[in-house]
Amino acid sequence: MERERFQDYTSNGEAAPQTFSAPEMQRRLDAIRGYMASESIDAALFSSYHCINYYSDFLFCYFGRRYGLLVDHNISTSISAGIDGGQPWRRTFGGKNITYTDWQKDNYFQAIRKLTGGVKRLGIEFDHINIDTLNLLKAEFPNMEFVDIAAASMRLRMIKSAEEIAHIEKMTRIADIGGAACVDAIGVGVPEHEVALHATATMVREIANVWPDGELLDTWTWFQSGLNTDGAHNPVTSRKIERGDILSLNCFPMVAGYYVALERTLFAEEASEAHIRMWNVNCAVHDRGKELLVPGAKCSDIAKELNEMYEAENLLQYRSFGYGHSFGVLCHYYGREAGLELREDCDTVLEPGMVISMEPMITIPDHLPGAGGYREHDILVITDENNQGNRNITGFAYGPDHLIVKNGG
């Protein structure tokens, strides 16, 4: 039986309120179109979570199906699967959507065909598209030239607008609320997962208050104790907190594809002298790192200076990753403006409007005094020189004077 290739959901309910204003969304599209014009790119097919979300305000759920946002010099159209009904259309800025069905395997490419008449040069995301999809695109469109649009888009996303910064700042306040909930739930004998659940639920409820028309998804907490603190991304377990445990609080509210983080080292009831020493060193690196986040500073130079602080304490060998990274459209399973990371191999120069973390971490092996993972994490907005170079939008306390947690906080 022949079934339809496309379904029309563009009148199923009312369009949802946008996260950002129409001028802000138009600014983003104008910027990428300006780049496309300079490179003679006729249209761009965005396929990643972060770019589709950034340019359309629609965050898709992959589940084995392909999604896209086709941007030409006049319109932008989201491409979604029928399983999602009208939600993609309701969330897409500008209201242009094409929904393909499952009934034929090439329907996704037929949707692209409907939107790319006359296109000779098509921008695609080289850092996201997989080999299978690229080969299918080449087979379906043998006369098209495919050029990279990902690097240029990333560079444009690095500088945040005033609306984006305001959005991110609302979220860091919620991360601080999650941190307070986390501390309140800590106690000897309490499992990691119970602490994490309490913090996450507190953040989700506050997100619902602040964004009553938003979609509530992907907010989470990693709370680690003891040996589980040795990695920044170690999953939550059912391990119960013990007296003297090193703890790691990691709260991640997500709103409309944007992610922020609050990360702190804590201790349950007490901390040994060796632990206090390591903790103080890491806090000192954190403090100095924030001072270095100013316009004109080079990411690699910041990393090198902080390395020297660890080396002076004979701790550099216990550092495990970069000192910070860009924030914006981001999640633990997608995205990242990889061109803005505080690493020795990144020579990007900081500019006003960038939003970046400072998050030094060292992990002392389990057989040594002071064992465990230490990490502090603040998010800062880079400002002009007259505003002292940055503005810290994280307010949660850190260090031994504040986060040796007794009697459940």
N, C-alpha and C positions, 0 to 999 in steps of 0.2 A: 504494500500500500504506500503510495506516495504521500509524504508528509511535508508540511511547510518548513522552509528553511529559517524563517524569522517570525517572531511574534511582536505585537505592538503593545507595550505597557505604558506608553507615554501619556495616557489619560487615566491611569489607575491611581486615584487619589490626588492629593495636592502635593506640589513640590515642597520638600522639607526646608525649613529655615537654614540658611548657609552658616557655616562656622565663621567665615570672614565676609567682609562687605564686598559688593560687586566691584567697586573700584580696585580693591586689593586683588581680587581674582583676575581682573582684567590686566592689572599691572604685571602679574606673573606671565600671562599669555603674551602680552605685548613684548616682554623681555625675551622670551624664547623665540618669538616670531622675528624679532630684530636679529637675533643670531642666525636663524634660518635664512633670512633674506641675505645676510652678509656672506653666507656659504652656498647660496643658490640651492637650498633644500626646499623642495616643493611641499612636503608634508612630513610630519613626525608621527611615528607609531610608538607611544610609550607603553611599556608592558610591565613595569615594576610596580610594586605596591606604592613606593614612595613618590614616584613621578605621577602616576595616575591620581593619587590622593592630592599631591601638591597643586596640580593644574586643574582638578575638577571637584575636589572635596568629597570624592567617592572612594571609600576604602573597601576593596573587594575581598571576598572569601574564596581562596583558590580551589580547594577540594577537587583537584584533578582537571579543572577546565581553564582555558585561556581567557584572559581579559586584556583590554587595551583602551587607550585613549588616542584617537586620531586627531591631531591638530594640524590644520592647514592654515593658510594665511587669512582665512575668513571665519571659520567655525571650528569648534572642537566638539567631538562626539565620543561618548563612552561606548565601549563594546562589551556586552555582558552576556552571560549564559541564562537561559530560560529558567533555570532552577531558582534564580533570585527574584523572579517576578518583577515588580515595579520599583523595588528598593534602589537599584542603581540609577534609574531615571530620576527618582525623587531626590537623590543626593547629588546628582551631577550639575555643576554650575553651568548655566545656560540652557539646561533642559534638553540637550540633544543626546539621544541614546539609540543604539540599535541592539536588539536582543536576538541572539541566534539560538536555534534549538539543537537538541542532541541527535536529530533523526538522520543526519548525514555527517560523516566525520570531517568534511572540509567546510562546514558552515561558518566557522570562525574566519577562515580565509575568504569566504564569499562575502562576509560582512566588510572585511578590509577592501575587497574589490569594489563594493558599492560606494566606498568613501574615497577612493584614490584614482578616479578617472583622470587621465592626463598626467599623473605623477611620474616623473622620470627619476628623481633623486628622493629617496625615502630615508629619513632619519630613524634609527633604531638604537636601542640601548645595548651597546656592545658588552657592558659589564653585567648585564642581566639576562639577555636572551640566550636560551640554550641551543645546543647544536641541532637538536631535532627540529625546533621551531625555525631556526635559521635556514636549514635545508628545505623545509616545506615552503618557506617564503620564497626562496630562490626558485623552487620548482613551479610555484603558482604564478610568480611574477618574473619571468626570465629576462624581461627587458628593463627591469628596474635596477638602479644602482643603490646599494645600501650603505649609508654612511653613519658614523657614530654621532649620536646626539647626547649621550649620557654625560660625558666629561663637561660639556658646556652647561648642561642643566645643573650639574652638581655645583659648578662654580657660581652660578646665579643663585642657587639656594643658600650658599654660605652666608650671604649678607641678608639679614632678616629685616623685614619692614617693621614699622612701629606697631602695626596690628599683630604681627607675629610675636614680637617681644612681649607685648601686653598679654597675649594668650599664654605664652610660656611662663610668664611671671605668675599668672593665676594658678598655673599648674605646680610651680615650685612651692607655693603656699600650701597646696593640698599635699604635696610630698612631706612637708614639715608636719602637717596634721597626722599623716600616716606614721611618721617617725615617733610622734608622741604616743600614738596608740600602741605602737610596737613596744615602747618602753613600759607602758602601763601593763602590758600583758606578760612581761618577762618575770620569771620567778623560778627558783630551784624546783625541779620536777615537772616543769611545764614543757611539753613537746614543741619542737621547732614549728611544726605545722599549725599549732594553735595560735602561736604568736603571729605567724604570717597571715592566717585567716582573719584575725582581728584587725590587723593593719589594713589589709586589702578591703575588707568590708567598710571600714571607716572612710577610706579614700573614695570608694565607689559611691557611697551615699553623699559625700560632699560634691563629687562631680555632678551627680544628678541634681543637686540644689543649684549649682552654678550654671550648668548647661541643661536646662530642663528639656530642650528639644534635641539633645545630642544622643548619639548611640553609645551605650555603655558596654565597652568590650576592651579586653586586653590589659587592663590594670592588674598589676600583680606585685607580690612581695617575695623576695628571697631572704629568709632569715636563717643564718647558719650559726652553729655552735661547735666549740672544740675543734677537732680535726677538720670538720666540714668548712671551716673558714679559710682553708689553704688556697682555694680557687675563687675568683671573683664571681663566677657564674655557677657555682655548685647548687644543685637543686635542694629544695626543702626536703627534710626527712622527718621521721617520727622520733628522732633522738631526743631524749629529755635533758634539759639544762641541768648542769651540775655546779655546785659551789666552786668559784674560782675559774669557771669557763671563760675563755675569750669568746666574744659574740660578734656577729656582723649583721648589721641592719641594712637592708636594701629595699627601698620603697620606690615603685615605678608607676605613678599615675599616667594613664594614656587618654588623650582626648583628641578625637578627629585625626588620628594617625600621628599626632605629636606625642613625644615621650620626654619625660624628665626623670631625674634620679636624685635620691637622697641616700647616701651611704655613710655609715658610721661604724667605728669600732666601739664595743662596749665590753664590760665584764660583769659577771654575775656575782654579786656580794663583795668580792675582793679581787685584787690583782697582785701578783708577786712583784718583787723589785725588778726582776729581769723583764717582766711584761711591761711595767711602767716605763722602763728605759726605752724599749723598742717603740712603744706608743708615743712617747714624747718626741723621739726622733722623727717619726712619721708625721706628727703634727707640725713640727718645725719645717719639714719639707713642704707640707701643705701650705703653711703660712707664706713661705718664701715664694712658692709657685704662684700664688694668687697675686703677689706683688709684681710678678714678671709679666702678667697678662695685660699688656698695654699695646696701643697702636704702634706699629713699626717693629715689634719684636718678632723674631723668626722662630717658628715652632722648634726647629732642631736646636737652636741656641738655648732655648728654655730647657729642653730635655738635658742638654749637656751640663748646664749649670746645676740642675737638681741632682744629676748623677754624681757630681763632685761632693755634694752634701752627704749622700749615702756612702760614698767612697771614704770620706773622712771618718766615718763611724764604722768602717769595715762591714758595711751592709749592702753594698751595691749588688753583690752576687745574689741577693735574695729578692731583687726587684723582678717582676714578672711581665709587665706590659707597659704601654705608653702612659703618659701623665695626664691625658685628657683628650677630649674630642668634641667635635661640633654637635650641637643639639638643634632639633627641629623635627622634620618628618623622619621618624626613626622608631625602630622597635628591635627587640632581641631576635626576631626572625626575619627582619628585612631592613634594608636601608643603611645608610651612614654616608655622610659627606667625607669620604676617606681622604680627601685632599686637605682636610683641616684636622690633623691629629698632632698631639704633642709627643713626637717621636724623633729620634735621631736622623731618620731618613726622610723627614718631611720639612721642606724649606719654605712652606707657605708663610707669608708675613701677615700678622694680625691687622685687621682693619676695623674701624667703628661699624657697629651693626652685626658683627659676628657674635655668636653665643657659644660659649665653650666651657667645658668642665675643667676643674683641677682635681685630680684623683690619684694621688700617689699610693702605691701599695707595695708592701714587702711581705714575704711569707717566710717565716722562720721554721725550719724543719722540725718535725715532731720530737726528735731526740735531743734537741738543744733547749737550754733555758730560754724562756720567753716565747715558746713555740706558738705558732698560729699565724693567721693572716690579718694584717692591719691595713685598713683603707679608710680614708676620709674623702668626701666628694662634695664639692660645691659647684654651682653653675653661675657663671659670670657673663655679663653683657659687656663687650668691648665698646668703650665710649671715646669721645675725642679727648685731646690732651687737657682741655680746661676742666674736664670732669674727672681728672685724675686717672684716666685710662681705663677704668672698668667700674662696674657696679655689680656687687654680689647680690644675687636674688635668692640665695639660700640662707635661711635664718636659724637653722637648728644648731644648737651648741655641740661642741665636740671636745674630746680630751679627758684626761683623768679627773679633772675637777668637776666634771658634769655627768659622765656616763659609766661610773661604777654603780650599777643598779642594785639597790637593796630593797627588799620587801616589795617586789613588784613595781618599783619605780617611785 
